[in-house]
Amino acid sequence: MGRVEYLLVLAACVVVTLPLELAGARVYRRPRRLARAVLPVAAVFLVWDALAIAAAVWDFDPAFVTGLGLPFGIPLEEVLFFVVVPVCGVLTYEAVGLTGQLLRRLARPLLDRRRVRR
């Protein structure tokens, strides 16, 4: 498996959070908003990675990456990590908000009945 493990983990992250989009999180349906949330942070961390690689602070084992990527030794998997993981985080955040709204709507009739009885 070696060279594709990192990609498989990222794919699993997408697959696990995809039902959140289908349930109504509406993250993928607003690509500009998503890009504004994810890309600036990804750019900062990619620069950080490039500096750390250049300073020999860390590197990536060629046995566990595909060999494709950006200049400065940043592998494709690392670039995708800085996009996929935040997107999954935004999906989760939106789904939690959606769940809160749904629970409030469901609880409203129950709360209204309690107020009438008093």
Sequence and secondary structure as in RCSB ss.txt:
>XXXX:A:sequence
MGRVEYLLVLAACVVVTLPLELAGARVYRRPRRLARAVLPVAAVFLVWDALAIAAAVWDFDPAFVTGLGLPFGIP
LEEVLFFVVVPVCGVLTYEAVGLTGQLLRRLARPLLDRRRVRR
>XXXX:A:secstr
 GGGHHHHHHHHHHHHHHHHIIIII STT HHHHHHHHHHHHHHHHHHHHHHHHTTS    GGGS S B GGG B
HHHHHHHHHHHHHHHHHHHHHHHHHHHHHHHHHHHHHHHHHH 
